Amino acid sequence: MKQFKDAAELYVEAKAYEKAAYIYISSKYFSQAEPLMEHITTPKLHALYAKVKESEGKYEEAKESYIKARDHDSVVRLLLYRLDDPTSAFDMVRENRSCAAAKMCGLYAKEREDYRAAIEFLLLAGENTKAYEIAQTFNEIETYAEKLDASGQKTDYVGIARHYESLGRSSETAKAHRG
């Protein structure tokens, strides 16, 4: 291990920060890697470093490294489950439209009984059936109809129409059938 540390130190002297940081992280010399991270441009190294920071419970630092690694799904996961910042997570998913992160947000919102958000994000994730089930169960069909975009299938609109039809709301039924 001493040889790796010596090699990393030589890379630092030569200003080959990427190689030095990789060796430090791989050899578990995390404190030596930390000052080098500002020089690192490789997303893979930022992702490795973020995992280390997350395992240490340093979630804000992990989030920043995941951002530099362009790992939006991990950023969203931290925002939801470690940093208690669902608003930022929701905004990020609306912007980058990651299916995996949208599904994460949808399930998170459902767990917290925020059914409107659950529907929105499950639709973004392409989980139309799950979104429809939530809408029907929790009387949020109007939210479902509003959030359903061009990705909606004929069956999605037929489901909305049937719901309105069962309530005797013929004008909404006609709108839903038109999609």
trRosetta pair geometry for C-beta under 8 A, 3 or more apart (Angstrom, degrees):
i j d omega theta_ij theta_ji phi_ij phi_ji
1 4 5.6 -50 -159 32 44 113
1 5 6.5 42 147 -17 71 103
1 27 6.0 134 -151 -159 89 114
2 5 5.6 -55 -151 38 36 112
2 6 6.2 39 150 -20 68 105
3 6 5.6 -53 -147 37 32 113
3 7 6.2 35 152 -21 65 104
4 7 5.6 -53 -148 36 31 112
4 8 6.3 33 153 -20 65 105
4 23 5.4 -174 -178 -175 91 107
4 26 7.6 -118 -168 89 141 101
4 27 4.5 163 121 -82 143 146
5 8 5.7 -52 -148 35 32 113
5 9 6.5 34 152 -21 64 104
5 23 7.8 172 -89 140 30 115
5 24 7.9 71 -115 -101 65 71
5 27 6.6 -154 -63 126 73 159
5 29 6.2 115 -105 -55 97 158
5 32 7.7 118 -139 13 91 173
6 9 5.7 -54 -150 34 31 112
6 10 6.6 32 152 -18 64 104
7 10 5.7 -56 -152 36 33 112
7 11 6.5 35 150 -19 66 104
7 23 5.9 -145 94 -141 105 163
8 11 5.5 -52 -150 35 34 113
8 12 6.5 38 150 -22 65 100
8 19 7.7 -163 -119 124 61 75
8 20 4.5 102 -163 -148 74 72
8 23 4.0 -154 -80 90 103 130
8 24 5.1 115 -152 -54 154 82
8 27 7.3 -120 -34 26 141 140
8 29 7.1 177 61 63 168 144
8 32 6.9 81 128 131 141 138
9 12 5.6 -48 -151 31 35 114
9 13 6.6 39 149 -20 64 101
9 20 7.5 107 -62 -133 16 115
10 13 5.5 -48 -150 33 36 115
10 14 6.4 24 152 -9 66 108
11 14 5.7 -62 -146 46 33 105
11 16 4.2 -85 -164 75 86 103
11 17 7.4 150 141 -83 99 19
11 19 4.5 -132 -145 91 147 106
11 20 3.7 -172 96 -64 118 89
11 23 6.8 138 19 15 147 135
12 15 7.4 31 -178 -81 34 30
12 16 7.7 -89 -62 55 21 64
12 17 6.9 57 -113 -100 62 63
12 20 4.6 100 -58 -123 74 162
12 36 7.0 -102 -107 -90 102 122
16 19 4.6 -2 139 32 110 116
16 20 6.1 128 94 -21 73 94
17 20 5.5 -60 -142 43 34 112
17 21 5.8 34 161 -21 70 108
17 36 4.8 175 -162 -163 101 104
17 39 3.9 8 105 102 172 134
17 40 6.2 -128 125 -69 112 70
18 21 6.0 -56 -146 36 24 108
18 22 6.4 26 154 -21 61 107
18 39 7.8 -120 -50 117 63 96
18 40 6.0 121 -99 -123 69 80
18 41 7.5 -49 -83 38 116 74
18 42 5.7 87 -137 -6 117 128
18 45 6.5 -141 -147 -38 76 158
19 22 5.7 -53 -148 34 31 113
19 23 6.5 28 155 -16 64 106
20 23 5.9 -58 -151 37 30 108
20 24 6.2 27 154 -17 66 109
20 33 7.9 173 128 -111 78 68
20 36 5.9 -151 96 -120 111 159
21 24 5.7 -55 -144 39 32 111
21 25 6.1 27 159 -16 67 108
21 33 4.9 91 -145 -145 72 92
21 36 4.4 -158 -76 108 102 135
21 37 6.6 121 -128 -79 138 58
21 39 7.8 -174 -39 71 132 97
21 40 5.5 -40 27 -79 171 128
21 45 5.5 62 112 -167 126 137
21 49 7.5 -36 176 -64 116 124
22 25 6.1 -58 -145 40 26 106
22 26 6.0 21 159 -14 64 114
22 45 6.0 -87 -77 -104 78 112
22 48 7.9 74 -122 56 63 160
23 26 5.9 -59 -140 43 26 108
23 27 5.8 10 164 -5 65 117
23 29 7.9 0 121 40 73 119
24 27 6.1 -68 -140 48 22 100
24 29 4.3 -88 -154 77 78 100
24 30 7.1 134 149 -91 97 22
24 32 4.6 -138 -136 90 133 103
24 33 3.8 175 105 -65 129 91
24 36 7.1 135 28 25 148 141
25 28 7.7 31 -179 -76 29 28
25 29 7.8 -81 -55 57 22 64
25 30 6.8 59 -113 -101 60 67
25 33 5.0 75 -59 -97 78 162
25 45 6.9 166 5 -151 156 81
25 48 5.1 83 158 129 149 127
25 49 6.0 -91 -106 -77 135 74
25 52 6.7 -126 -144 -36 96 145
29 32 4.3 -4 143 29 109 120
29 33 6.5 128 98 -25 73 90
30 33 5.5 -57 -149 35 38 113
30 34 6.6 56 153 -42 67 94
30 49 7.9 135 -143 -135 92 76
30 52 5.3 -179 -118 172 131 145
30 56 7.9 171 137 -50 165 140
31 34 5.7 -31 -154 4 36 121
32 35 7.6 -57 -172 29 36 95
32 36 7.6 23 143 -8 62 116
33 36 5.6 -75 -163 42 46 113
33 37 6.6 62 148 -51 79 93
33 49 6.5 -155 134 -107 131 110
34 37 6.0 -41 -158 -3 33 116
35 38 7.3 -40 180 13 46 104
36 39 5.6 -63 -173 39 62 110
36 40 6.4 69 134 -40 83 104
37 40 5.2 -48 -148 17 45 121
37 45 7.8 -169 -122 133 77 109
37 46 7.2 103 -156 -105 102 74
37 49 5.9 127 -108 -159 127 170
37 65 7.2 -57 -166 -105 139 106
40 45 5.0 -111 -171 96 139 136
40 46 6.3 166 113 -60 124 84
40 49 7.8 130 65 -12 163 147
40 68 7.8 79 94 150 98 140
42 45 4.4 72 82 8 106 107
42 46 7.0 178 93 -8 57 84
43 46 5.5 -60 -150 40 38 111
43 47 6.1 40 153 -23 71 104
43 68 7.1 -173 -117 131 64 65
43 69 4.3 104 -167 -149 79 57
43 70 5.4 -45 -124 26 135 98
43 71 7.6 141 -178 -36 109 87
44 47 5.7 -54 -150 34 30 113
44 48 6.6 32 152 -19 64 103
44 69 7.3 114 -63 -137 13 103
45 48 5.6 -49 -148 35 35 112
45 49 6.2 32 154 -16 65 108
46 49 5.6 -56 -145 41 32 111
46 50 6.1 39 152 -27 65 105
46 65 4.7 -173 -176 -172 82 79
46 66 7.4 168 140 -82 101 19
46 68 4.1 -135 -146 98 156 106
46 69 3.8 -161 94 -62 107 87
47 50 5.5 -49 -144 32 31 115
47 51 6.7 35 155 -21 62 101
47 65 7.3 164 -83 143 22 99
47 66 6.9 65 -111 -112 64 60
47 69 3.9 123 -59 -146 78 153
47 71 5.6 101 -106 -34 104 140
47 74 7.8 128 -135 18 89 161
48 51 5.9 -54 -157 30 31 111
48 52 6.8 31 148 -18 63 103
49 52 5.6 -52 -155 33 37 115
49 53 6.4 34 150 -17 68 105
49 65 4.9 -133 95 -150 100 149
50 53 5.7 -55 -147 39 34 110
50 54 6.2 35 153 -21 67 106
50 62 4.7 95 -165 -158 74 69
50 63 7.8 124 -143 -42 111 11
50 64 8.0 -167 -105 72 99 52
50 65 3.5 -168 -75 98 88 116
50 66 4.5 115 -148 -56 158 72
50 69 6.0 -95 -8 -2 139 139
50 71 7.1 -164 65 45 163 137
50 74 6.8 91 134 131 141 147
51 54 5.6 -52 -145 36 30 112
51 55 6.3 30 155 -19 64 106
51 62 7.5 97 -66 -138 15 110
52 55 5.9 -58 -150 36 29 109
52 56 6.5 23 152 -14 64 109
53 56 5.7 -59 -150 40 32 110
53 58 4.5 -81 -171 76 86 106
53 59 7.6 154 136 -85 96 18
53 61 4.4 -127 -161 101 143 105
53 62 3.9 -172 97 -71 108 78
53 65 6.0 136 20 13 141 139
54 57 7.7 50 179 -68 32 19
54 58 7.4 -96 -73 61 23 62
54 59 6.5 57 -118 -105 67 61
54 62 3.9 94 -62 -125 77 156
54 78 7.1 -111 -111 -94 113 118
54 82 7.8 -105 -141 -79 92 172
58 61 4.3 -5 140 36 112 119
58 62 6.0 135 95 -25 70 90
59 62 5.3 -52 -141 37 34 115
59 63 6.2 41 156 -26 66 100
59 78 5.4 165 -168 -161 100 112
59 82 4.3 -165 -129 140 148 130
59 83 5.5 -169 131 -64 131 90
60 63 5.6 -47 -150 29 31 114
60 64 6.7 30 152 -17 61 103
60 83 6.9 109 -78 -106 69 122
61 64 5.8 -52 -151 35 34 112
61 65 6.5 30 152 -14 65 105
62 65 5.8 -59 -151 40 32 108
62 66 6.2 33 152 -20 68 106
62 74 8.0 -104 153 152 101 114
62 78 6.1 -177 99 -106 111 151
63 66 5.7 -55 -147 37 30 111
63 67 6.4 35 152 -24 64 102
63 75 5.7 86 -150 -132 79 77
63 78 4.9 -154 -83 103 94 150
63 79 7.0 93 -121 -59 130 77
63 83 6.6 14 -55 -42 145 149
64 67 5.6 -49 -151 30 32 115
64 68 6.7 30 151 -15 63 103
65 68 5.5 -52 -149 38 37 111
65 69 6.2 33 150 -16 67 108
66 69 5.4 -57 -143 44 34 111
66 71 4.5 -85 -163 66 86 104
66 72 8.0 145 149 -78 103 18
66 74 4.4 -134 -141 96 140 115
66 75 4.7 -179 111 -65 125 79
66 78 6.9 163 22 1 154 138
67 70 7.5 30 177 -76 33 35
67 71 8.0 -88 -62 47 19 67
67 75 5.8 78 -70 -93 73 136
69 74 7.8 3 77 51 126 136
71 74 4.3 14 129 25 116 116
71 75 6.5 144 96 -21 69 86
72 75 5.4 -54 -148 36 37 115
72 76 6.2 38 155 -20 69 104
72 92 6.4 -177 -160 159 103 117
72 93 8.0 137 159 -89 118 59
72 96 5.1 -111 -140 95 165 163
72 98 5.2 173 97 -31 127 148
72 101 5.8 -63 127 -46 97 153
73 76 5.8 -54 -150 35 30 111
73 77 6.4 34 151 -21 64 105
73 98 5.8 -140 -70 148 83 153
73 100 4.9 -3 -113 97 130 121
73 101 4.8 -139 -108 -64 63 93
73 104 7.2 128 -155 -9 81 146
74 77 5.4 -49 -145 34 35 115
74 78 6.4 35 156 -17 65 103
75 78 6.0 -57 -153 38 30 108
75 79 6.3 29 152 -19 65 108
75 89 7.8 176 124 -111 76 77
75 92 6.5 -124 109 176 120 166
76 79 5.6 -55 -145 37 31 112
76 80 6.2 25 158 -15 66 109
76 89 4.6 99 -147 -148 74 98
76 92 5.9 -154 -84 86 92 131
76 93 6.1 67 -111 -60 139 100
76 98 7.4 -151 -12 63 147 133
76 101 4.1 111 18 -146 164 110
76 104 5.8 120 123 82 122 140
76 105 6.7 -73 -176 -55 127 97
77 80 6.1 -62 -148 40 26 106
77 81 6.0 -26 175 24 65 114
77 82 7.7 44 130 1 69 104
77 101 7.8 -108 -39 -117 72 82
77 104 6.2 -83 -84 -165 73 157
78 81 7.0 -79 -126 56 19 77
78 82 4.7 -44 -154 45 64 121
78 83 5.6 45 148 -7 80 110
79 82 7.7 -3 -32 52 10 78
79 83 5.2 -44 -123 57 39 117
79 85 4.6 -77 -163 74 85 95
79 86 6.9 133 137 -91 95 29
79 88 5.1 -126 -150 85 138 104
79 89 3.8 172 100 -64 129 99
79 92 7.2 140 11 14 163 139
80 83 8.0 49 23 48 20 78
80 85 7.8 -87 -68 63 29 55
80 86 5.7 57 -114 -97 70 77
80 89 5.0 47 -56 -73 84 172
80 104 6.5 -160 4 148 162 109
80 105 7.0 -148 -83 -97 136 62
80 108 4.9 -89 -158 -109 133 158
81 108 7.7 -123 -59 -109 84 122
85 88 4.4 4 144 26 113 115
85 89 6.4 132 103 -19 73 90
86 89 5.2 -58 -146 41 41 115
86 90 5.9 43 156 -24 74 103
86 105 7.5 125 -157 -137 93 89
86 108 6.5 -175 -118 134 119 135
86 109 7.6 129 -168 -79 140 78
86 112 8.0 -87 -64 21 166 161
87 90 5.8 -52 -146 35 28 110
87 91 6.4 27 154 -17 62 107
88 91 5.7 -54 -146 38 32 112
88 92 6.2 35 155 -23 65 106
89 92 5.7 -56 -149 34 29 112
89 93 6.5 25 155 -16 64 106
89 101 7.6 -150 -174 -178 90 106
89 104 8.0 -96 175 107 129 111
89 105 6.0 176 133 -97 109 106
89 108 7.7 4 107 65 150 163
90 93 5.9 -58 -150 37 30 108
90 94 6.4 32 153 -20 65 106
90 105 5.8 126 -97 -150 68 138
90 117 6.6 -63 -114 -149 135 122
90 121 7.4 -98 -126 -72 84 124
91 94 5.7 -54 -148 35 32 112
91 95 6.4 27 154 -17 64 109
92 95 5.8 -61 -153 38 30 110
92 96 6.2 -10 166 13 69 110
92 101 7.2 -78 108 159 103 148
93 96 6.6 -68 -128 54 27 82
93 97 6.9 87 175 -88 59 26
93 98 6.3 -92 -128 44 76 83
93 101 4.9 -158 -102 121 103 110
93 102 5.1 141 -173 -84 126 67
93 105 5.2 -100 -5 -18 166 151
93 121 6.5 24 124 -125 152 107
93 124 6.7 104 153 119 110 157
94 97 7.4 13 -169 -68 19 69
94 124 7.8 -102 -99 -103 53 156
96 101 7.3 35 82 53 112 148
97 102 6.9 5 -159 -52 46 128
97 124 6.3 -133 -141 -170 75 111
98 101 3.8 59 82 20 117 110
98 102 6.2 179 86 -16 57 84
99 102 5.6 -55 -144 36 28 113
99 103 6.4 29 157 -20 64 104
99 124 7.4 -166 -113 132 52 74
99 125 4.9 103 -163 -141 69 64
99 126 6.0 -11 -135 9 117 110
100 103 5.9 -53 -151 33 30 110
100 104 6.5 34 149 -20 62 105
100 125 7.6 107 -70 -129 13 107
101 104 5.3 -49 -150 34 36 118
101 105 6.4 37 151 -18 66 103
102 105 5.7 -53 -149 37 32 111
102 106 6.3 37 150 -23 65 106
102 121 4.7 -171 -173 -169 73 81
102 122 7.4 163 144 -82 95 18
102 124 3.8 -131 -151 100 146 110
102 125 3.9 -171 99 -61 108 84
103 106 5.5 -52 -147 35 33 116
103 107 6.4 28 157 -14 66 105
103 121 7.1 174 -81 145 17 98
103 122 6.9 63 -117 -113 59 59
103 125 3.9 113 -63 -133 77 156
103 127 6.2 100 -109 -22 95 136
104 107 6.1 -59 -149 39 27 105
104 108 6.2 29 152 -20 63 110
105 108 5.5 -55 -144 38 31 115
105 109 6.1 31 157 -20 66 106
105 117 7.1 -98 155 160 97 103
105 121 4.0 -133 94 -142 104 160
106 109 5.9 -55 -147 36 27 109
106 110 6.4 27 154 -19 63 107
106 117 7.6 -166 -113 132 48 71
106 118 5.0 83 -163 -155 67 58
106 119 7.7 134 -136 -28 101 9
106 120 7.6 -161 -97 73 88 56
106 121 3.6 -156 -63 95 80 103
106 122 3.8 118 -147 -57 151 73
106 124 7.6 -171 -53 47 116 94
106 125 5.9 -95 -6 3 140 135
106 127 6.6 171 101 54 169 137
106 130 7.5 88 148 111 139 128
106 131 7.4 -75 -148 -83 135 89
107 110 5.6 -51 -146 35 33 113
107 111 6.4 39 153 -23 64 103
107 118 7.5 85 -74 -133 16 96
108 111 5.8 -54 -153 31 29 114
108 112 6.7 7 155 0 63 110
109 112 6.0 -71 -150 49 31 99
109 114 4.2 -86 -165 76 87 103
109 115 7.4 154 140 -83 103 16
109 116 8.0 -100 171 69 136 50
109 117 3.7 -144 -135 98 149 107
109 118 4.0 -159 97 -64 109 70
109 120 8.0 21 47 46 173 92
109 121 6.3 135 10 24 135 130
110 113 7.4 33 -175 -80 34 28
110 114 7.6 -91 -63 57 23 63
110 115 7.0 58 -111 -103 64 59
110 118 4.0 92 -63 -118 78 141
110 122 8.0 51 -45 -46 122 124
110 134 6.4 -101 -110 -112 113 139
114 117 4.3 8 130 31 113 116
114 118 6.2 143 92 -25 66 89
115 118 5.2 -50 -140 36 37 118
115 119 6.2 41 159 -22 67 102
115 134 5.6 -176 -151 164 97 111
115 135 7.6 144 165 -89 113 45
115 138 4.5 -128 -117 98 165 154
115 140 5.0 -166 128 -33 122 157
115 143 7.3 128 119 61 89 160
116 119 6.0 -54 -154 33 27 110
116 120 6.5 29 150 -19 62 107
116 140 6.2 -153 -81 -149 62 136
116 143 4.8 -128 -123 -137 79 150
117 120 5.5 -53 -147 36 35 114
117 121 6.2 19 162 -8 69 109
118 121 6.4 -67 -146 43 24 98
118 122 6.0 20 160 -16 65 113
118 131 7.4 174 129 -119 76 71
118 134 5.4 -121 112 176 125 166
119 122 6.0 -59 -139 40 25 106
119 123 6.3 26 159 -19 62 108
119 131 4.7 96 -144 -158 64 95
119 134 5.7 -151 -75 88 84 124
119 135 5.5 77 -109 -67 132 95
119 140 5.9 -148 -38 124 148 133
119 143 5.2 107 67 122 156 115
119 144 5.3 -107 -163 -85 137 71
119 147 5.7 137 126 43 102 153
120 123 6.1 -65 -159 35 24 110
120 124 6.6 23 150 -18 63 107
120 143 7.6 -78 -50 169 82 106
120 147 4.8 -130 -102 -135 67 148
121 124 5.2 -46 -145 35 40 115
121 125 6.3 37 153 -17 66 105
122 125 5.5 -56 -147 41 34 111
122 127 4.1 -79 -172 77 87 111
122 128 7.5 155 133 -78 93 21
122 130 5.0 -121 -166 92 141 107
122 131 3.9 177 94 -69 119 93
122 134 7.1 128 20 15 155 138
123 126 7.7 51 -179 -68 31 19
123 127 7.2 -93 -68 60 24 65
123 128 6.2 56 -117 -97 68 66
123 131 4.8 55 -56 -86 77 170
123 144 7.6 157 -63 -143 129 67
123 147 5.2 154 29 131 160 112
123 148 6.2 -131 -138 -94 142 54
123 149 7.4 121 153 8 125 86
123 151 7.5 142 175 73 87 123
126 151 7.2 -97 -106 161 75 143
127 130 4.2 -18 156 36 110 118
127 131 5.9 124 102 -25 79 91
128 131 5.5 -58 -145 39 32 113
128 132 6.1 33 156 -22 67 106
128 148 7.6 65 -131 -117 106 102
128 151 7.8 -155 -67 119 123 102
128 152 7.1 134 -124 -120 138 63
128 153 7.0 143 92 16 173 102
128 156 5.5 -73 -178 -92 135 121
129 132 5.7 -54 -148 35 29 111
129 133 6.5 32 153 -21 63 104
130 133 5.6 -51 -149 33 33 113
130 134 6.6 31 154 -16 64 103
131 134 5.9 -56 -154 37 31 109
131 135 6.2 33 150 -21 66 108
131 144 6.1 143 144 -123 99 101
131 147 7.7 -120 -178 90 140 129
132 135 5.4 -54 -146 37 33 115
132 136 6.1 29 157 -17 67 107
132 144 6.1 92 -105 -151 56 149
132 156 6.8 -144 -73 -132 129 77
132 159 5.6 4 -153 130 139 157
133 136 5.9 -56 -145 38 28 107
133 137 6.0 24 158 -17 64 112
134 137 5.8 -59 -141 41 27 109
134 138 5.9 -15 174 18 66 115
134 140 6.7 -21 127 53 81 127
134 144 8.0 156 78 -76 83 115
135 138 7.0 -78 -135 54 16 82
135 139 8.0 -62 173 123 51 5
135 140 4.4 -107 -134 83 63 83
135 141 5.0 103 158 -87 110 46
135 143 6.3 -154 -119 68 102 93
135 144 3.6 -2 -103 -42 159 134
136 139 8.0 21 -175 -71 23 33
136 141 6.5 54 -86 -73 54 96
136 159 7.9 -82 -64 169 123 113
136 163 6.6 -133 -109 -102 92 129
140 143 4.2 -26 176 32 96 122
140 144 6.1 107 118 -25 81 90
141 144 5.3 -52 -148 37 37 116
141 145 6.1 38 153 -20 69 104
141 160 6.1 143 -176 -131 106 78
141 163 4.9 -166 -124 129 157 157
141 164 7.4 -171 131 -56 146 78
142 145 5.7 -51 -145 37 31 111
142 146 6.2 32 154 -20 64 108
143 146 5.7 -57 -146 38 29 111
143 147 6.0 14 161 -8 67 113
144 147 6.2 -64 -140 44 24 100
144 148 6.1 34 159 -34 63 106
144 160 6.8 -164 103 -93 111 107
145 148 5.9 -46 -143 21 26 115
145 160 5.0 106 -88 -138 104 143
145 172 7.9 -59 -110 -168 174 106
145 176 6.5 -77 -122 -100 125 98
148 151 7.7 -127 -169 66 67 75
148 152 4.2 54 173 -74 110 132
148 156 5.8 166 -143 151 143 136
148 157 7.7 172 130 -74 154 73
148 160 7.7 -116 11 -48 156 142
149 152 6.5 164 68 -17 31 94
152 156 4.3 -117 -163 74 94 147
152 157 6.1 93 147 -45 126 90
152 179 6.5 -174 99 -153 123 104
153 156 5.0 111 55 -4 66 100
153 157 7.7 -142 98 2 41 85
154 157 6.0 -61 -156 40 36 106
154 158 6.2 38 149 -22 70 107
154 179 7.1 -67 -110 -71 56 140
155 158 5.4 -51 -141 36 35 114
155 159 6.4 43 156 -24 65 101
156 159 5.9 -55 -157 30 29 113
156 160 6.8 26 148 -15 62 103
157 160 5.6 -49 -150 35 38 112
157 161 6.3 41 150 -21 67 105
157 176 5.2 167 -172 172 77 73
157 177 6.5 127 147 -112 111 21
157 178 7.8 -124 -175 66 142 32
157 179 4.3 -68 -83 -90 161 85
158 161 5.5 -53 -147 37 33 114
158 162 6.3 36 153 -21 66 104
158 176 7.7 141 -90 140 15 106
158 177 7.4 54 -98 -109 56 67
159 162 5.8 -52 -147 34 30 111
159 163 6.5 33 153 -22 62 104
160 163 5.7 -55 -154 32 32 114
160 164 6.5 24 154 -11 66 106
160 172 7.8 -109 154 155 97 97
160 176 3.9 -152 103 -142 107 133
161 164 6.0 -59 -149 41 31 105
161 165 6.0 35 152 -24 66 110
161 173 4.9 78 -156 -155 76 68
161 174 8.0 100 -128 -47 105 15
161 176 3.8 -171 -68 97 73 121
161 177 4.8 70 -98 -60 146 78
162 165 5.4 -54 -142 37 31 116
162 166 6.3 34 157 -22 65 103
163 166 5.9 -56 -154 32 28 109
163 167 6.8 15 151 -8 61 108
163 176 8.0 169 47 -105 91 174
164 167 5.7 -63 -153 43 37 107
164 169 4.4 -86 -170 72 90 104
164 170 7.7 154 139 -80 106 15
164 172 3.9 -144 -138 98 149 110
164 173 4.3 -159 98 -67 116 71
164 176 6.0 163 14 -2 135 141
165 168 7.6 42 -178 -72 33 25
165 169 7.6 -97 -68 52 23 64
165 170 7.5 57 -110 -98 63 56
165 173 4.7 85 -67 -110 78 133
169 172 4.4 11 128 30 115 115
169 173 6.3 149 94 -26 66 89
170 173 5.2 -52 -144 33 36 120
170 174 6.4 39 158 -22 68 100
171 174 5.9 -50 -152 32 32 110
171 175 6.7 31 150 -16 63 105
172 175 5.5 -53 -149 37 37 113
172 176 6.2 37 154 -21 68 106
173 176 5.9 -58 -149 36 28 110
173 177 6.5 28 154 -20 63 106
174 177 5.8 -55 -150 33 31 111
174 178 6.8 28 153 -18 63 104
175 178 5.9 -60 -156 34 33 109
176 179 7.4 34 178 -73 39 43
